[in-house]
Amino acid sequence: MKLVTRFELAAKNENELRGLLRQAFNELAKSAPHSHERRNALASFENIQSELASRPPCP
């Protein structure tokens, strides 16, 4: 998985972010321990979670 940065995530809506979160989770689950793919998936997962948390809740 390509590393997804906070800059890229800022332009996405909540539905897109949740889709990316699911994709990052699935990549994380199927990656080998200590692999480059796992590091990227984990960093992307954390970036997506941070972006979602930084947004105000929808009414």
ChimeraX attribute file (.defattr): number of C-alpha atoms within 10 A of each C-alpha:
attribute: neighborCount
match mode: 1-to-1
recipient: residues
	/A:1	16
	/A:2	11
	/A:3	16
	/A:4	18
	/A:5	14
	/A:6	14
	/A:7	10
	/A:8	10
	/A:9	19
	/A:10	14
	/A:11	10
	/A:12	13
	/A:13	10
	/A:14	15
	/A:15	9
	/A:16	12
	/A:17	18
	/A:18	15
	/A:19	11
	/A:20	18
	/A:21	20
	/A:22	14
	/A:23	16
	/A:24	24
	/A:25	15
	/A:26	12
	/A:27	18
	/A:28	21
	/A:29	13
	/A:30	10
	/A:31	15
	/A:32	12
	/A:33	11
	/A:34	8
	/A:35	10
	/A:36	13
	/A:37	18
	/A:38	19
	/A:39	17
	/A:40	18
	/A:41	25
	/A:42	19
	/A:43	18
	/A:44	25
	/A:45	22
	/A:46	17
	/A:47	19
	/A:48	24
	/A:49	14
	/A:50	13
	/A:51	18
	/A:52	18
	/A:53	10
	/A:54	9
	/A:55	10
	/A:56	7
	/A:57	7
	/A:58	5
	/A:59	3
